[in-house]
Amino acid sequence: PRDLIENVYFDFDSYTIKEQYKKPLMTLANALLEANTSVLIEGHCDERGTNEYNLALGDRRANAVKNFLKASGVPSSQIETISFGEDKPVCDANTESCWSKNRRAHFVLEGSR
């Protein structure tokens, strides 16, 4: 299922899962169930806001995805979450296009950590 996992991106100051990510998340849920494997969901933010705020927002983003996967049948025992806030950006330019790449939930499958 490793190739099924794409980041889920969020709007500024939001942890709402956009419609375009629901089908890929369902595919991921089915793959996790089929393979009986676990996933770590990392919540990430852009650099705007305080460290504390961004850690909390990253946590809400990771948990929004976790809750979606749980609602799709994946047991809680197969899902872990962690928030990195703004600490692990994939892009560090001060532009909206860069910030939008950092507002994400990233997936790490069991065995690939």
N, C-alpha and C positions, 0 to 999 in steps of 0.2 A: 503493500500500500504506500510505500515511500513516495512514489511519483504522483499520488493522489493529493498530496498535501500542498496547498498553496496558502500563503498568508491571507488573513482576513484583514481588510483595511477599514478604518473608521474615519468618520468626519471629525472635525475639530471639536474637542470637548464633549465627545459622544462615545457611548459604548453600545449603541444600537447596531445590531447586525443588519446590514443592507440586504435587500432582496436577492441581489446577484450572487451572494455567498451562500444562500440557503441550500441550493442544489449541490454544490461541491461539499458542503458540510454533511449533507445526507449521505453522499457517496463515501466520505470519510467515516461516518458512523457505521455504515454497513461493512466497510473494510476492517474497522477495529473489531467489530463483533465477529466477523468471519475468521480473522486471524487470531482472535483472542489475545490482542496485544494492547499495551498501555500507551498513552500519549501524555506528554507534558505540554501544556499550553502556556506560552510566555506572553504576557501583556506588555506592550511597549507604547511609549508616548513620544511626541515631539518635545523640543526643549523649552517650550513656553510654559509658564507656570512654575510653582515651587517644586522642589524635590518631593516633598510630602504629598502635595496634590497629585503629582504625576505618578507616584507609587500607588496611590489609591485608585487613580483612573486606570492604570495598567491592570490592577487587580480586578476592577469592574469589567474591563474588556475581556480578560482571560475567563472570568466567571460567566460572562454572557455567553461565550462560546461553549464553556463547560455545560451550562444549563441547556443550551440547544442540543448538544450531543446526548445529554441525559434524557431529554424529552424524545430523542430519536431512538432510545432504547439502550444506549451504552451505560453500563453500570458505573457508578461513582468510583468504584475501586479501580477502574481502568483509566481514570482521568486525574491528572495532577495539574495544579496551576501555580504560577509564580509571576510576580510583577518585577520588571526591571525599570519601570518608570521611563526616564529619559536616558538611562545609563548605557544602553547598547544601541546607539543609532546606526542605521545602515547608510545614512547620508548626513553630512554635517554642514551643508550650505544653508544660509539664512533665507530660504525661498519657500514659498508655499508648496511647490512641486517636491522639494526635498522633505519638508515637514510631513507631507501626506504619506511618504514612504515609511516614515518612522511611526506613524499611528497605526499599529498593527497587532494582531495576535499571530504568533509564530508557533509552529508545531514541531516537536521533537519526539520521534517514535522510540519506544522501548528498543534497546539494542543499538540505537544510533547516538546515544548520549556520550 
